[in-house]
């Protein structure tokens, strides 16, 4: 099985089953058992096709005699993958790309389709003049027009294209050192020896950027020396500033990165209650804590939108990283951009319920950090502002964070085009003594 085949089958699974690309490529890689180099290539190829799907379709349509909609879906996926390689992967020989695309069409479609694939790709190589970038931002950066309009409303016209462009970049994996088990210089040495390219994060301590693929297969990962977490998510834990001996609640915890970061910051002294509404995610939280040597975490199945009277004013610090539209992580989950935006319109109501519920669990003088991985004001500032208006006993606390400086208003939206992180929002709130 080649990297191109693995990428293609993952893309087909996304179309047929409505699967998310990260899950589909992970499952396909497990099945095909590629070596680390080919696995990394398959992952990059499938992501690049998903990132540039609208642009690839535009280019294909310029060389196609008929309508794009008349193509067999599998043939269209084969063409997208091939054109993506020809345009964005210049180290791959064009002849090999064309030949494999033709063979894929023979296997998965029919000889006539193989002839169409061969003819279209060779025409593209003979005359690349029609491969100019379109002026339309939606096509140029492969974001549906309604999403482009929504992002423009939230970041403004001046930042819009930089944001769209950042969504099509391939960020390095961001990891945090598990200070319970090692230190960053020792971890760097181990990862470099495993063939990974390791770069210190430019402004966040004990944070590394990795490239080279297969990080979860490294002994360092399996021995719990680090955990994967974006710098923006790490900032939310730094804003919370958990202390040894405190009682901390992470109300929407899975996959657990913030709970683990808090427990490590607390030196495994105190308690971290990590909740999720899905039973299978409780097992994931427990497994992650076990791998990292986190001993103070208790994973509990619970609906974050429903207050628990037994927990009234029980916790010193609370993380409320609420369900959101996810539009801050498009560069890592490129298929989010193609999802229907309508269901996300109801999220602010859910987010407000969670914030209201968790506020009852915080002791007077305690700190609550509200966060999302989206950049939409209706899910971020608007939720917090409505909560503060209804709860005068709460107020924002100025943020003092690496890479950001001091933010007096206590709220911050991070953008990949500005901070180089995921798109992310955090607000730091304090419950005053009556």
N, C-alpha and C positions, 0 to 999 in steps of 0.2 A: 504494500500500500504506500503510495507516494503522499507527500505533504499536500499536493494539489487535490488529490482524491479526498483526503481527510477533510480539507477545507470545504470542498464541494458538498460532501455528504452532510456536514454540519449545517451548511446554508440550506440545503434541501429540507433537513429536519425542521429548521426554523419556519420555512414556508408551509410545510405539510401539517406540522403539529402545533404551530403557534409557540414553539419553544423559544426561550431566550438564548441568544447566541453563546453567552458564557457557559451555560449549562450544556448546550448542544455540542460545543467543541470539546468540552471536558469529557463528555460521554464518548464522543467519537475517538478521542485520543486514547482513552482507556481501552477501547475495543481494538484499535489499530496498532497499538504498542510501538509507536515511532520512537526513534532515539530523540534525545533532548533537542538537538539541532533541528531536525525535521519537525518536531512538535512545535517548536517556537515559530518556524516558518508557517506551518499550517494555521497557527493561531493568528499570526500577523496578516496572512492572506484573507482569512474569513472576516477579520475585523475591518480590513481595508475595503473589502467589497461592501460590507454593511454600512460603513461610514460614507461611502461614495455612491450609493446605489442610484440615486436620482441622476447624478452626473453621468454615471456609466450608461444608464438607459438613454440619456440624451445623446451621448456619443454613438451608441449602437444604432439608434434610430436614424442618424445622419448617413449611415452606410447601408441601411436595410431597405430593400425595395418595397416590402409590404409594411404592414402595421406591426408595431411592437407587440400589441395585444394578441396578434395571431400566432406568435411563437409558442411552442410547447414550453411550459414553465421550466422544465429541466434544461431545455436548450438555452433559455434566457439566463439561467444560473451559470451555465457553462461559459456563455459569452461574457457575462459580467466578470467572472473570475479571470478569464483570459485577458480581457481588455484592461482590467485592473493591474495585472502583472505587466502588461506591455507599457502602461503609462506610469506606474508608480514603483515598479521593482526593476530598475534598469540593470541590475546585476544578473538577472535571469535571462538566459539566451532566448531571443524571440522565436527562433525555430523550434526550440523545445517546448515553449509555451503553446505555440500553434499546434504542434504535433500531438501533444497530450490532450488539448481541447478537442481535437478531431477524434481521438481514440475514446474520450469520454462520451462524445455524442454517438459514436458507433455502439458503445456498450449500453448506454442508458436511453437512447432514442432510436435512431434508425440511420441507414446510409444516406438518405436524402438530407437529413438534418446535419450529418457530418459534412456533407458537401457545402451546405449553407455556412456552417461555422468556418470551414476552411476558406471559402471564398470571401467572406466578410472580413476575417482577420487579415488575410493577405492583401486585400484592398486597403485596409487601414494602414498596413505597413508601407505599401507603395505610395499612398497619398495621405499623409497625416495632416494635411491642411485643414480638414474639417474637425480636428480635435482641439480647436481653440476653446478657451473657457467661456461659458455664457455670461452675459452681464447680469442676468437675474440671480440674486443672492440665493434664492431657494434652490435653483439648479446648481449653481457654482459650488455651494457648500453642502448640498444634499440634505436640506431641512424642509419638510413640508411647509407650504406658505402660511398656514394658520399658526404653526409653531414660530416661524420667523416673526410674524406680527406680534405674537404674545411676548417673545423675548425682547422685541423692540420696545414694547410698552414698559418693560421692567428694567432694562439697562440703558435705554436711550439709543438714538440713531448713531451717535458717535462711537459707541463701543460695540455696536451690533456685529459688524463684520469681523472684528477681532475675536469676539466670543464665538461666532460660528466657525471661524477658522480653527480656534483652539479645540473645538469638539472633534476635529478630524486629525489631531495629533495623537501620537502613540506615547503616552507617558510611561516613564520607568516605574517599576513596582516600588512602592514606598513601604518600608518596614520600620518597626520600632524595636529597639534592643530590649530584651527581657532582663532587666537589671537584677532580678532575683537569682539569675543563673550565670550571668556573664557581664562583660563590659563591651563597649563599642569597638575599641581597638582589637580585642581578641576575636569578636564576631567578624570584623572586617577581614582579618587574616584567614579565618576558616572559609568564608564565602569566596574570597579571591582564590583560595586553593581549590575550590570546587569549580572553578572556571567562570564564575560570574564577574561581571564588571560592577564594581562597588564605588559609589560616590557619596560622600557625606552630604546630607541635606544642607542647602545654602544658609538656612537661618533657624533650623530646629535641632536642638541637642539630642543626641542618642537616636537619631533618625537617619536611615540610609536609603539611597535610591539604587535599585538593582536592575540590570538588564542581562539577558542571556538565557532566560526561560527556565522552566522547571524548578522554581525555587522551593516548591512544596516537597520535592523529592530529595532535597539536600539533607544531610545528617543534622545540620544546624537547625533546620525547621523541625525535623522529626524529634529532636532532643529538646525542643522547646526553648531555644535560645533567642527567638524573635517571633513577632506576630505581625501580620500584614495590616496596616492601617494608614490611611492617607493623613498627610500633615494637618489638613483642616479638622478632621475628626479628633486628632490628637490635641489640637488647640482647645476643643470644647472641654476636654478633661483638665487641661492646664487652667482654663477659666474656672472650673469647679474647685480646683485646688484642694483635693481631699487630703486629710491628715491621718496619721496612724491613730488607731483606736476609735475612729468615728464609725457611725452607722450610715451606710450609703445605699441608695436605691437607684437601680437602672431599670426603668419601668418598661422599656421596649428594647430589650438588651441584644437579641440575636442580630448578628452572629457573635457578638461578645467583645469586640475590640475595646470599647469604652469601659466595660466592666473590668477587663483584664488590665487596662492601663491604670485604672483607679486603684485596683488591688496592689499593683506593683508600686505605685506612688505611695501607698500606705504601708509598704514594707511587709505585707501579709499580716498586718496587725489591725484588728477591727472587724467589720463585717461588710460584705457587699451582697445585697439581695438583687439577683438578676432575673427579670421577669420576661415572659413572652406568652402570647396567646396560643401559640401552636405547640402541641406536645412534642413533635419530633425535634423542634428547635431547642427544647430543654436538654435533650441528649447531646446536641451539638455544643451547647454552652458548657455542659459538664465535661465533655471530652476536651474542649479547648482549655479549660481551666486545669485539667489533669496534665495535659501536655506541657503547659507553662509552669506547673508547680504552684499555681494559685490555690491556696488552702482556705481562704476566708470567703469564698464565693458559695452562695446557695442559690441554685436555679429553681424557679418556681413558675408554674403555669398560672397566668393571671391576665385578665382583661384590663389594660391600663386605663380605659375610659370609665371604669367603675371603682369608686373609692372603697377602701376597706376600713370599716370603723375600728378594727383592731390595730390598724397602722396609724391612727390619728396622731399627728405631731410626733411620730416615732423617729424620723430620720433627720440626720444632720445635713446631709447633702443629697440632692436628687438630680439624676440625668433624665431628661425627657426628650429623647431623640425620636421624634414622632414619625409615623407613616406619612409619606409625602409623595409628590409627583415624580421625584427623582431626576428632575431636569438639570441638576447640578453635576450628574455623573454620566452625561452623554458621551464624553470621550472614553469612558471605560465600558459603558453599555450602549453602544451605538444604536441598537435597535429601539431604544426608548423613544427616539425622535419620530418613529413611524407609528407609535401607538395612538389610539384615539384619546384626545385631550378631554373629552366631555366628562368621563368619570372622575377626573381629578378636580373638577369644579366643586365637588361635595367634600373634599378633604378638609378645608378650614373648619367645618363644623365638627368633624371628628377630632381634629387637632385641639380645638378649644375645649372639647369635653375631656380630653386627656390632661390638658394643662389644669383645668379646674379640679379634676380628680386628684392629681398628684400634689396640688397645692395643699390639700388637706393632710397629706402625709408628712409635711415638712414642719419641723419644730420652729418656734419663734427664734429669730437670729440665724436660721439656716439659709443655705444657698441652693437655688435651683437653676440649672442651665437648660434652657429650651433650645433645641437645635433641629435642623432639617438638612437634607442634601438636595435642596432646590433653591432657586434664586427668585422665585415668584413672591412678590410683596404680600399677596393675599394669604399665603401660607406662612409668612414670616412676620414682618413688622405688624401687619394688620391683626394677626392673632394675638401677639403680645400686647399691643396697644389696647385692644378690646378687653383683654384680661386685666390689665392694670387699671383701666377705667372702672371696672367692676369690683376691684379688690384694692382699696387704698392702703391695706396693710402690707402690700408688696410694692417694691420700687426697684428700678434697675441699679446695677452697680457698675462703675467704670471698669472697662477691660484693660488689662496691662499684659500684653502677650508678645512673645518673640515674633518678629516679622511684621507686626502690626503697630507696635507702639501703644500709646494710651488712647483709648476710645471712651470719651466721657459719657456718651449716651448709653453705653452698656449693650449695644447691639452692633452686629457687623455682618455684612454679606460679603463673602469671598468669591472671586471669579477666577476661573482658570487662566483667563487672559491677563489678569492683573497679578495675582499672588502665585500662580503656577500650581494651585491646589485644585481639588474638586470644587465645584460650585457648592457653597455651604453657607448656612446662616446660624449664628448663635447669639443668644441673649442671656445675660446673667442677672438673675433676680434674687432679692433678699426679702425674707419675711420678717417684718419688724415686730418687736415686742409690743404688746398692747399697752 
